[in-house]
Amino acid sequence: MKILKRHIRKPILLAFTSLIYTGLFAQTSDTVDMYYYKNSLHNHLVTGNSEATASTNVGNWIARFTTTPSNPKVATLGSVFGFFPQWSVPTKANNFHTEISTPHLEKWTASWTGAKEIDLLGFVPDNFDGQAFDPSDTINMGQAYVTKLLYLIDEWETNAPNANRRYVVYAGWPALNRYGATNDDPSTLTATAIANWHTYGLGDYQDWMELLVARVKSARPNLDIRLHNISKAVLMCHQNTVVKDIRPELLFEDLAPHGRSTWYFLAAVAEYIEIYGEKPPANFEFKSEWGVDSAVTSNYQSIVDYIWMVIKGSVSIEPGTAFGQNQLLLFPNPAISTVEIQTNLVEFTIIVSDAMGRSVINQKNNIIVDTHSLTSGTYYVEFIANNRRLHGVLLVE
């Protein structure tokens, strides 16, 4: 077994990790026809052995967003459920989503008929096995992720080509069962266990997802292959917004972890942004039977804004490019009274926002940020210049 080694992150003064270019998101049609090879990180199935509902299903949440009045977006979704040994071709016209629209699925069954209509083909890796291996190595389930994804992509390109299709890896969140809870009970998780889960999810686990996509992109450079940063979005939301105050047993059913309605809602916000390049509708209204925690429903827009910021910052900086990691530092961090932006740029804007996405500082061309008026906590810094943006985290003591 080949253990995956860390390959991206290096110690730096500030975790300014991402560069955003204007037009990062390609314009998409208002209608996106999707097909997913998925597991319970996308859809926790309603069975006799689970506490799943129609709301533990990202597809249903996408349907709810797209059917909001005045929202012109339409989503259709076909899928096959299982881990990647069960992922196969020709496709199967299954629909595990009670609310997603499915007009095109009636046109094809276990064949390629109609499959050219699919605009987005998604893959949902497991969260418990593959990450112990290099994605190009054979894992316990008998095959390498890179090998299987390339096989499936090539079959779709050969049998159902669509020049505008996107191939995406939906990066679901990591397993929780290695962090010391007992009896598969999330209520027994300690704050330290949750923090360790965040560290792994935003570190080695995220690295693995990025490496998987990088390997597939390298092998098929002419195709549109992307990472959907669901794990990064929900973990940072759990770490840095009001979601952190929700008891673990209200977010998770078990330590797999199968989420509850609130968790799949957060994942769906990130997925909607990744699919459409836009935020879910601002006028979205919740139904009580959907079971989303009131801390989230009452802070809907600020949570959407925060996840948007996380997703916007999901493109890695390449060394030597404008805004490279060595060209922009923030010191000291944590801050006590002031922070200095160390940059060789002359014209820029700095925006500091609190955990709910509210701007608390907005200044231009001044490298000193006065933090006297800020209460202790976590803040998010946006550095803007020449239509490019960097995002980072600032701790205030």
C-alpha positions as CSV (number, residue, x, y, z in Angstrom):
1,M,0.0,0.0,0.0
2,K,1.3,3.4,-0.9
3,I,0.4,6.1,1.6
4,L,-0.4,9.5,0.2
5,K,2.0,12.1,1.2
6,R,1.2,15.7,1.7
7,H,2.1,17.5,-1.5
8,I,0.5,21.0,-1.5
9,R,0.5,22.8,1.9
10,K,3.7,24.3,3.3
11,P,4.0,26.4,6.5
12,I,3.4,30.1,5.7
13,L,2.6,33.1,7.9
14,L,-0.9,33.4,6.6
15,A,-3.3,30.9,5.0
16,F,-4.0,33.1,2.0
17,T,-4.4,30.1,-0.2
18,S,-6.5,31.0,-3.2
19,L,-6.6,33.2,-6.3
20,I,-9.8,34.2,-8.0
21,Y,-9.9,35.4,-11.6
22,T,-12.8,37.4,-13.0
23,G,-14.9,34.9,-14.9
24,L,-13.7,31.9,-12.8
25,F,-17.1,30.3,-13.3
26,A,-18.0,29.5,-16.9
27,Q,-21.4,30.7,-17.8
28,T,-23.9,27.9,-17.7
29,S,-27.3,27.4,-19.1
30,D,-30.3,28.0,-16.9
31,T,-31.0,24.3,-17.4
32,V,-28.3,21.8,-16.3
33,D,-29.0,18.1,-17.0
34,M,-26.8,16.0,-14.6
35,Y,-25.9,12.4,-14.0
36,Y,-24.1,11.3,-10.8
37,Y,-22.2,8.2,-9.8
38,K,-22.9,8.8,-6.1
39,N,-23.2,7.5,-2.6
40,S,-24.7,8.7,0.7
41,L,-22.5,11.8,0.8
42,H,-24.8,13.1,-1.9
43,N,-28.0,11.3,-1.0
44,H,-28.5,9.5,2.3
45,L,-31.2,7.0,1.2
46,V,-34.5,6.6,3.1
47,T,-34.4,3.0,4.3
48,G,-35.6,1.1,7.3
49,N,-32.1,1.3,8.8
50,S,-31.7,5.0,8.6
51,E,-33.1,8.3,9.8
52,A,-32.9,9.7,6.3
53,T,-35.7,11.9,4.9
54,A,-36.3,13.6,1.6
55,S,-34.1,16.4,3.0
56,T,-31.0,14.3,3.4
57,N,-30.6,14.5,-0.3
58,V,-28.6,17.1,-2.1
59,G,-30.6,16.6,-5.3
60,N,-33.8,17.5,-3.6
61,W,-32.3,20.6,-2.2
62,I,-31.1,21.6,-5.7
63,A,-34.7,21.1,-6.9
64,R,-36.0,23.3,-4.1
65,F,-33.6,26.1,-5.0
66,T,-34.4,25.9,-8.7
67,T,-38.2,25.9,-8.2
68,T,-38.1,29.0,-6.1
69,P,-40.4,31.6,-7.7
70,S,-38.6,33.9,-10.2
71,N,-35.5,31.6,-10.3
72,P,-35.1,30.6,-14.0
73,K,-32.8,27.7,-13.2
74,V,-33.8,24.1,-13.9
75,A,-32.0,21.0,-12.7
76,T,-32.5,17.4,-13.9
77,L,-30.7,14.6,-12.3
78,G,-30.2,10.9,-13.0
79,S,-27.9,8.7,-11.0
80,V,-26.6,5.4,-10.0
81,F,-26.1,4.7,-6.3
82,G,-23.1,2.8,-4.8
83,F,-19.4,2.8,-4.4
84,F,-17.1,3.0,-7.4
85,P,-16.9,-0.8,-8.0
86,Q,-20.7,-0.5,-8.9
87,W,-20.1,2.5,-11.2
88,S,-20.6,1.2,-14.7
89,V,-21.6,1.8,-18.3
90,P,-23.9,1.9,-20.2
91,T,-25.8,4.2,-17.8
92,K,-28.8,3.4,-15.7
93,A,-31.7,5.8,-15.7
94,N,-32.3,5.6,-11.9
95,N,-33.8,8.5,-10.1
96,F,-33.3,8.6,-6.3
97,H,-34.5,12.2,-6.0
98,T,-38.2,12.7,-5.2
99,E,-38.2,16.4,-6.1
100,I,-35.7,16.9,-8.8
101,S,-37.2,17.2,-12.3
102,T,-36.7,14.3,-14.6
103,P,-38.1,14.9,-18.1
104,H,-35.1,13.7,-20.0
105,L,-34.7,10.5,-18.0
106,E,-37.8,9.1,-19.6
107,K,-35.9,9.0,-22.9
108,W,-33.3,6.5,-21.9
109,T,-32.8,3.4,-19.7
110,A,-29.8,1.1,-19.4
111,S,-28.3,2.3,-22.6
112,W,-26.7,5.4,-24.2
113,T,-29.9,6.6,-25.8
114,G,-30.4,10.2,-24.8
115,A,-27.2,10.4,-22.7
116,K,-25.8,13.1,-25.0
117,E,-28.2,15.4,-23.2
118,I,-26.1,15.2,-20.0
119,D,-24.3,18.5,-19.4
120,L,-22.6,17.5,-16.1
121,L,-21.3,14.1,-15.2
122,G,-20.4,13.8,-11.5
123,F,-18.5,11.3,-9.4
124,V,-18.7,11.1,-5.6
125,P,-15.7,9.3,-4.0
126,D,-16.0,7.4,-0.8
127,N,-14.8,9.1,2.4
128,F,-13.3,6.1,4.3
129,D,-11.0,4.1,2.1
130,G,-9.6,5.8,-1.0
131,Q,-7.8,8.6,0.9
132,A,-5.4,6.1,2.5
133,F,-4.0,5.4,-1.0
134,D,-2.6,7.5,-3.8
135,P,-5.6,8.0,-6.2
136,S,-3.6,6.3,-8.9
137,D,-3.1,3.1,-6.7
138,T,-5.4,0.2,-6.3
139,I,-7.4,0.6,-3.1
140,N,-9.2,-2.1,-0.9
141,M,-12.2,-2.0,-3.3
142,G,-10.1,-3.4,-6.1
143,Q,-9.3,-0.5,-8.4
144,A,-7.7,2.9,-8.6
145,Y,-9.9,6.0,-8.6
146,V,-7.9,7.6,-11.5
147,T,-8.2,4.4,-13.6
148,K,-12.0,4.1,-13.0
149,L,-12.8,7.7,-13.6
150,L,-10.8,7.8,-16.9
151,Y,-12.5,4.6,-18.0
152,L,-16.0,6.1,-17.4
153,I,-15.1,9.5,-18.9
154,D,-13.7,7.8,-22.0
155,E,-16.9,5.7,-22.4
156,W,-19.1,8.8,-22.1
157,E,-16.9,10.7,-24.6
158,T,-17.1,7.7,-27.0
159,N,-20.7,6.8,-26.7
160,A,-22.4,10.0,-25.7
161,P,-20.2,13.0,-26.6
162,N,-21.2,16.4,-25.5
163,A,-18.7,19.2,-26.3
164,N,-20.0,21.4,-23.5
165,R,-20.0,18.7,-20.8
166,R,-18.4,19.1,-17.4
167,Y,-16.9,16.2,-15.5
168,V,-16.8,16.9,-11.8
169,V,-15.6,15.2,-8.6
170,Y,-18.0,16.0,-5.8
171,A,-15.8,16.1,-2.7
172,G,-17.9,15.0,0.2
173,W,-16.8,15.3,3.8
174,P,-14.5,12.8,5.5
175,A,-15.5,10.1,7.9
176,L,-15.8,11.0,11.6
177,N,-15.4,7.5,13.2
178,R,-11.6,7.8,13.8
179,Y,-11.9,10.7,16.2
180,G,-12.8,9.0,19.6
181,A,-16.6,9.1,19.8
182,T,-18.3,5.9,21.2
183,N,-21.2,3.7,20.0
184,D,-21.4,5.5,16.6
185,D,-22.9,8.4,18.6
186,P,-22.1,11.9,17.4
187,S,-23.2,13.3,20.8
188,T,-20.1,11.8,22.3
189,L,-17.8,13.8,20.1
190,T,-15.6,16.3,21.9
191,A,-14.5,19.7,20.7
192,T,-11.0,18.3,20.2
193,A,-12.4,15.5,18.1
194,I,-14.3,17.9,15.9
195,A,-11.2,20.2,15.5
196,N,-9.1,17.2,14.5
197,W,-11.7,16.2,11.9
198,H,-11.6,19.7,10.5
199,T,-7.8,19.6,10.4
200,Y,-7.8,16.3,8.4
201,G,-10.7,17.4,6.2
202,L,-9.1,20.7,5.2
203,G,-5.6,19.1,5.0
204,D,-4.8,15.6,3.8
205,Y,-8.3,14.8,2.7
206,Q,-8.6,18.0,0.7
207,D,-5.2,17.3,-0.8
208,W,-6.3,13.9,-2.0
209,M,-9.4,15.3,-3.7
210,E,-7.3,17.9,-5.4
211,L,-4.7,15.4,-6.5
212,L,-7.3,13.0,-7.9
213,V,-8.7,15.8,-10.1
214,A,-5.2,17.0,-11.1
215,R,-4.3,13.5,-12.2
216,V,-7.5,13.1,-14.3
217,K,-7.2,16.6,-15.8
218,S,-3.5,15.8,-16.7
219,A,-4.6,12.6,-18.5
220,R,-7.4,14.3,-20.4
221,P,-6.3,18.0,-20.7
222,N,-8.8,18.8,-23.4
223,L,-11.9,18.1,-21.3
224,D,-13.6,20.3,-18.7
225,I,-12.8,18.4,-15.4
226,R,-13.4,20.2,-12.1
227,L,-13.5,19.7,-8.4
228,H,-16.7,20.6,-6.5
229,N,-15.4,21.7,-3.1
230,I,-18.3,20.5,-1.0
231,S,-16.2,19.2,1.9
232,K,-14.1,22.4,2.1
233,A,-17.3,24.5,2.2
234,V,-19.2,22.5,4.8
235,L,-16.2,22.0,7.1
236,M,-15.3,25.7,7.0
237,C,-18.9,26.6,7.6
238,H,-19.1,24.2,10.5
239,Q,-15.8,25.7,11.8
240,N,-16.5,29.4,11.4
241,T,-20.2,30.2,11.4
242,V,-23.2,29.7,13.7
243,V,-23.2,26.1,12.5
244,K,-20.4,25.5,15.1
245,D,-22.9,26.0,17.9
246,I,-25.3,23.3,16.7
247,R,-24.9,20.1,18.7
248,P,-23.2,17.3,16.6
249,E,-26.1,14.9,17.1
250,L,-28.4,17.5,15.4
251,L,-26.1,17.6,12.4
252,F,-25.2,13.9,12.1
253,E,-27.0,10.7,12.5
254,D,-23.9,8.6,13.0
255,L,-20.1,8.8,12.5
256,A,-20.0,7.8,8.8
257,P,-21.1,10.5,9.0
258,H,-24.6,10.5,7.5
259,G,-25.8,14.0,7.9
260,R,-29.2,15.2,8.9
261,S,-31.2,17.7,7.0
262,T,-29.2,20.7,8.0
263,W,-25.9,19.2,6.8
264,Y,-27.2,18.2,3.4
265,F,-28.7,21.7,3.0
266,L,-25.2,23.2,3.6
267,A,-23.8,20.7,1.1
268,A,-26.5,21.7,-1.4
269,V,-25.7,25.4,-1.1
270,A,-22.1,24.6,-2.1
271,E,-23.2,22.3,-4.9
272,Y,-25.6,24.8,-6.3
273,I,-22.9,27.4,-6.4
274,E,-20.5,25.0,-8.1
275,I,-23.1,24.0,-10.7
276,Y,-24.5,27.4,-11.6
277,G,-21.7,29.8,-10.6
278,E,-24.4,31.8,-8.7
279,K,-25.7,31.9,-5.2
280,P,-29.0,30.1,-4.4
281,P,-32.0,32.5,-4.5
282,A,-32.0,35.2,-1.8
283,N,-35.8,34.9,-1.4
284,F,-35.6,31.2,-0.5
285,E,-38.3,30.1,2.0
286,F,-37.9,27.0,4.2
287,K,-40.7,24.6,5.1
288,S,-40.8,23.4,8.7
289,E,-41.0,19.7,7.5
290,W,-37.6,20.0,5.9
291,G,-36.1,19.9,9.4
292,V,-33.3,22.5,9.0
293,D,-32.0,23.9,12.3
294,S,-33.3,27.4,13.1
295,A,-29.8,28.7,13.6
296,V,-29.3,28.1,9.9
297,T,-32.7,29.2,8.6
298,S,-32.5,32.5,10.5
299,N,-29.0,33.2,9.1
300,Y,-29.7,31.8,5.6
301,Q,-28.2,34.7,3.6
302,S,-25.1,35.1,5.7
303,I,-24.4,31.4,5.5
304,V,-24.9,31.4,1.7
305,D,-22.6,34.4,1.5
306,Y,-19.9,32.7,3.5
307,I,-20.1,29.4,1.5
308,W,-19.9,31.5,-1.7
309,M,-16.7,33.1,-0.4
310,V,-15.2,29.7,0.4
311,I,-16.1,28.3,-3.1
312,K,-14.8,31.5,-4.8
313,G,-11.5,30.9,-3.1
314,S,-11.1,27.3,-4.3
315,V,-8.5,27.8,-7.1
316,S,-4.9,27.2,-5.9
317,I,-2.2,29.8,-6.5
318,E,0.6,28.8,-8.7
319,P,4.1,30.0,-7.5
320,G,5.4,33.0,-9.4
321,T,2.0,34.2,-10.5
322,A,0.6,37.6,-9.5
323,F,-0.6,37.3,-5.9
324,G,1.6,34.3,-5.3
325,Q,2.0,33.2,-1.7
326,N,5.4,34.8,-1.4
327,Q,4.1,38.2,-2.5
328,L,1.4,38.7,0.1
329,L,1.7,38.1,3.8
330,L,-0.3,39.2,6.9
331,F,1.5,39.7,10.1
332,P,1.0,39.1,13.0
333,N,-1.7,36.5,12.9
334,P,-3.3,36.2,15.4
335,A,-3.6,39.9,15.7
336,I,-3.9,42.0,18.9
337,S,-4.2,45.6,17.8
338,T,-3.0,46.0,14.2
339,V,-2.1,43.8,11.3
340,E,0.2,44.7,8.5
341,I,-0.4,43.6,4.9
342,Q,3.0,42.9,3.3
343,T,2.6,43.4,-0.4
344,N,4.5,45.0,-3.3
345,L,1.2,46.3,-4.8
346,V,0.3,50.0,-4.6
347,E,-3.4,50.1,-5.4
348,F,-5.6,47.6,-3.6
349,T,-8.7,47.2,-1.4
350,I,-8.9,45.2,1.8
351,I,-12.2,44.0,3.1
352,V,-12.5,42.3,6.5
353,S,-15.7,40.4,7.3
354,D,-16.9,38.7,10.4
355,A,-18.0,35.0,10.7
356,M,-21.4,35.9,9.3
357,G,-20.1,37.6,6.2
358,R,-20.7,41.2,7.4
359,S,-18.1,43.7,6.3
360,V,-16.4,45.3,9.4
361,I,-13.4,47.0,7.7
362,N,-13.1,48.3,4.1
363,Q,-10.0,50.3,3.2
364,K,-7.9,51.2,0.2
365,N,-4.2,51.3,-0.3
366,N,-3.3,51.1,3.4
367,I,-1.2,48.2,4.5
368,I,-2.0,48.7,8.2
369,V,-5.3,47.2,9.4
370,D,-6.5,48.5,12.8
371,T,-8.2,45.7,14.7
372,H,-8.8,47.6,17.9
373,S,-12.6,47.7,17.3
374,L,-12.9,44.0,16.5
375,T,-13.9,41.5,19.2
376,S,-11.9,38.3,19.6
377,G,-12.7,35.7,17.0
378,T,-12.2,34.6,13.4
379,Y,-12.4,37.1,10.5
380,Y,-12.1,36.7,6.7
381,V,-9.9,39.0,4.7
382,E,-10.4,39.7,1.0
383,F,-7.6,41.4,-0.8
384,I,-8.6,42.9,-4.2
385,A,-6.4,44.4,-6.9
386,N,-6.5,44.4,-10.7
387,N,-9.8,42.5,-10.7
388,R,-8.2,39.6,-8.8
389,R,-8.9,38.5,-5.3
390,L,-7.2,36.6,-2.5
391,H,-9.0,35.3,0.6
392,G,-7.6,34.5,4.0
393,V,-8.4,34.0,7.6
394,L,-7.4,36.4,10.3
395,L,-7.6,35.6,14.0
396,V,-8.1,38.4,16.5
397,E,-7.2,37.9,20.1
